[in-house]
């Protein structure tokens, strides 16, 4: 499945330039797809880490409460 995404001409031109300068990209579209995919992965990782931190914080707070250190 593919979906069209609209970017400004100026931004697309920047990606065209970068795609020709970087190895491994045949077109601006390839580079844009790579960047979006990498960004999504990073955002997912950050969200997962924040969720894990929240769970850890809750577990620590609960344990401290059980031990009588916090109310």
Secondary structure by P-SEA (a helix, b strand, c coil): cbbbbbbcaaaaaaaaaaaaaccccccaaaaaaaaaaaaaaaaaaaaaaaaaaaaaaaaaaaaaaaacccc
